[in-house]
């Protein structure tokens, strides 16, 4: 089945893993210190440093670069795109490195993967058993298959856009189809991913036809994000003179939700406080559950209520207190299945295995044109 290197970059960490013949033989998380990162004016300048860190770590584990067949990378912020697998090319590198669609550490993954793939090919001097080593991304977060009517916002300047947990929700959908024996073309699912951010997406006939926006204020309250806010108070805050643009963004993303109320993004603390009967924790728990339930049910309208399954996933889904409460509010719409956790490295490796086995289509990214099936 081959050897796959998986790369997933975060703001202060670089996670990577090596899968050989379907089994994980190495998984590491490199933590980058503030002093180390402060040397770089912009996060996108860190690609060479992080590339070298992975290569060094692999060497210490006696894993030869020449033995790696493909590199799978976390998708960054780029459009236009649909769900699926893309080879990393010059267009993608340009959009990610210039942060055309947004500046985030996830943009580094594809650059690093491509750097390593080129290094592998130089070391080999010839093709490996699967041809030259190529870097790929799978299910990027801005993948857009939304119905045209789902794009329309209240004014033309504010169209609805996508940014959701595409990698995990697509992997969970494949898992559900395997477990249930159903086929993608015959299944409509609403999948709610609950982590630091929460996104709800509708999957029909193998496509994601609507989704909330994980960073844009179009979604529920989350452990660290404010979710949808009333516009007039937000406008007043913006023009109050008390906050900079960046401070307001941080209040909405990173310092919103449970962080704003309790100073923590750990929902286990919120659940614990609610169980102890602390009124403010009980109230927030109810609001958190209700917000998510309302967004799930609203997505049901997109498919005229014809939903086969509602799936709850992400790290917060480990809490049965939360999943049971959500289930109670939405199970009238469709049966609820819970797949707790998210393993982005394993999901990327799964996509890599499908590539090596020739079981998935490879898209070529074009920075100016919609990718068609």
N, C-alpha and C positions, 0 to 999 in steps of 0.2 A: 504493500500500500504506500510505501515511501516515507520520507522524513519531512516533517513540517515544522518550521519555526513560526511562532505566533507572537505578535507584538501589540501591546496595548498601552498607550501613553496617557498618563494623567498629569495634573498640574505639578505635583511634586514627586511622582513615582513613574517608573517605567516597569511594567510587568511584561514578562515574556515566558514562553514555554516551548518545549520541544516534544512533539508527538512522533512516535515511530510505529508504523504498522497499527495505527489506531489507538495506541496506548501512550499516556503521558509519561515520559521518562525524566523530565526536568521541568520545574516551575519555580520561578524566582520573581521577587519584587525588589527592584533597586530603588532606594529612597534617596532623593537628591536634597542636599541641605540648602538652607537659605543662602549661605555663603557661596555655595557652588552655583546656584541659579542666578545670584545677583550679578555675576560677571557678564550676563547677557542682557542687552537692552530690551529685547523682545523674545517671547517664548519661541518664536519660529527660528531664532538664531541658535537654538539648542540642539538641532538635529544631529550635527557631527559629534558633539559631546556624548549624546545618548547612544548614537550608533556605536561609538568606540566602547562605551560602557557595556553594551550587550555583547559585543565581540570578545571583550576581555573576560566577561563572566562565563561565556561559553567555553573559552579556552581553559579556564580554571577547572571546569567540569569535564575536561577532556572530550569535548564534542567538537569535531572537525567541521569547519564551515563547508568544506567540499562535500560532505555527506548530506547536506540539506537540499531538498529537491524544490521546495517552494516556500515563500514567506507569506503568511496571512496577517493582515493588518486591520486594526480598528478603523472604521470609516471616519473621515473627517467632515468638516463643513464645506460641502461643495454641491452646487447645482449647475445645470439640470441633471437629474438622475431619477431612476426608478429603483425598486428593490432588486437585489441580486448581487452578482459578483462582477467586479471590474479589475482589469489589469491596471497597475499604476503606470501612467504614461506622462508625457511632457505636459499635456493640458492639465491633468490633475495636479501635477507638481506645481504648476504656475498658480492655479487657483488657491491651493492650500498654502503655499509659501508666502503669497501676498495677502493672505487672509481676506480674500475678496468677499466671502460669505460670512465671515466672522473669525475672530481670533480666539483660538482655544487650543489647549495642549493636545487634544485628539488629532489635530491636523498633522502632528509630527509623525504619527504612526506610519503612514504611507511613505513619507519621505525617508524615514529610517529603514523601513523594509526594503525600499528600492535601493538605498545605499548598500545594504547588506547583500541583496541579490546581485548587484553589479560586482561587488567584491568577490562573491562566490564564483561568478563566471570568470573573473580574471584569474583566480587561483586555479580553477580547473583547467582552463585553456581549451576545453572541449565540452560538448554537451554531456549532461548526466543522463541517467536512465529515462528521465521524463523530458529530455530536451534541456534548453538553457533554464537556469533558475529565474523565476519571475515572481515579482511581488504583486499581491492582490489585496483588495479590500472587499468586504462583504456587508451587504445591507447597511449602507451609510445612513446616518440619522436624518438627513434632509431628503431622503427618497420620497418622491412625490408621485402618487398614483390616485390622488384624490379626485372625486367626481367634480366636474366643472362648477356645479352649484355649491359645493362645499368650499370653494375658494372665495366666494363673494363675501366681502365684509360690508359693514354698515355704510362706509363711504369708499369711493374708488381708491383713495390713498392707503387704505388699510385692508388689503386682501388677506385672507387667511392663508398661512403658510404651514409647511410641515417641519417639525423637528421633534422626533420621538425615539423611543428605545427600539429602533428597527431590528438591531442585531438579536437582542434577546427575545423579542416578541415573535420574530420569524422562526427562531430556533424552537421556541415553545410551541408554536403552531405545528411545526413538523413533528415534534414529540407527541402532541395530542393526536395528530392524524395516525401516527404509528400505533399509539396505545388504543385508539378507538376503532381502528380499521376503516376509518372514513377516508375519502378522497378530497383534496383541496378544492376541486371544481364543484363539489357538492356540499361544501361546508361554509357557513357564515359564522364567524366568531367575533366577539368583542373581547379584546385582551387589555387588561389593566396592569401596567407595570408600576410597582410601588417601590421606590428607592428614595434617595435624597430628593429626586424629582419624581413626579407621577405623570404618566401619559396613558391615554385611553385610545385605542385604535380599533377600527373595524376591518376585518379581513374577510373578503368574499372572493370566491373563485381564484384563490391564490394571489390576490392583489390587496393592497391596503387602501381602501377607498375613502377613508376619512380618519382623522386623528386630531387630538388636541396638540398644542404646541408646548414642548417641555420648557422652553426658556422665554416665550413671548407673552406670558400673562394670559394665555388662552387655555385654562385648565384649572383643576381643583387646588385647594390648599395642600401643601406638601410639608414634609419635615423641615425644609429649609427655603421654601419658595412661597411667595404670597398668593400665587395663582391669579385668577381673574379679579381685578380691582375696579371699584366704581371710578369712572373717569374724572368726574368733577373734583372730588377730593385729591386725586392724584395730580390733576392740573394745578390745583392750589398749592400742593406741596412743591411742585416743580418751580413755581414762581414765588415761593415764599422767601427766597434768599437765604434760607437756613442750610440748604444742602447743595452740593455740587451734583453734576449729572451722574458721575460715577457713584457718589454716595446713595443717590436714589436708586440706581440700578442694583446696588448691593442690598438695599432694603428689600427689594423685590426678589432678588435671586441671591441666595446665600445667607441673608439675615432675615428672611421672611418666615412664614409658617411657624412651626414649633420653636424655631430659634428666636423669633421675635417675642413670643409669649413666655418661653421658659429658659432660653439660653442654651438649648440643646437640640440637635437634630436626630437624637436617638429615640425612636418611637418606643423602645422598651421602657424608657423612663416615663414616658407619657402613659403607657398602659399600666405601669406599676402605680403611678400616682392616682390613676382612675380607680384601680382596684382597692386602693387605700381609702377611697371615698373623698379625695380632695376635690372640692367643687370645681375649681378652675381646670383641673385635669379631666374630670368627667365631662365638662362642657366642651373642651377642645376635642376630646375623643369623639363625641357625638358629631361635632361639626366636621371633623376629618372624614369620618365614615359617610356622613350625609353628602358632603361635597363630591366624593368619589362616586357614590351611588347615583347622584343626579347626572353626572357626566356619562356614566355607563348607560343609563336609561336614555339619555338624550341621543347617544350614538345609535340606539335601537331604532330611532325614527328614520335614520338614513336608509335603513333596509326594510322599512314598513313593519317593524316589529318581528320580522322573520329571522330570528336568531337561533342557531343550533346550540351554541354553548357560550358561556361567559367564563373567561380564564383569568385568574388572579395570580400574579407572579411578582418577582422582585424580592429584595431582602426583607421588606416589611411584611411580605406574605408568610413569613415564618410565624407571625403572631396569629394564633387561632382566634384570639379575642377580636382582632380587627377583621380577619377574613370571615368569621362567623357573623359578625355584625353587618358586614357588607352583603353577604349572602342572604341574610334575612330581608334586606331591602330590595334586592334585585332578582331573586330566584323566580319570581313570578314571570319574568321576561324569558328566562332560559335557564337550564341547569348550570350550576357553577362548579368548576373544576379548579383546584388550587395546585400550582406548581411553584413552590417557594424557591427563592434564591435566583441568582443570575450568575452564570459562569461564562463571561465573555470569551475567555481563552478557549474553553471547550467548544463554544459555538463557532468560533473562528476555525478551530481545527476541524470541526465537522464539515464546514464549507470547503476546507482544503482537501479533505478526503474525497468529497464529491468531485472536485476538480481533477484530482489524480485518477479517479475512476471514470472520468468522462461522463459524469451524471448531471452536470449542470452547465448552463449556457454562460459563456464569458462575454460580458459587455465591454465595448471600447468607449471610453469616456471622451466626449466632445464638449468643451467648455461653453459652446454657443448654441448647441442644438439638443433638443430632447432625445433621449435614448429610446428607441422603439424596440419592442420585443421582436 
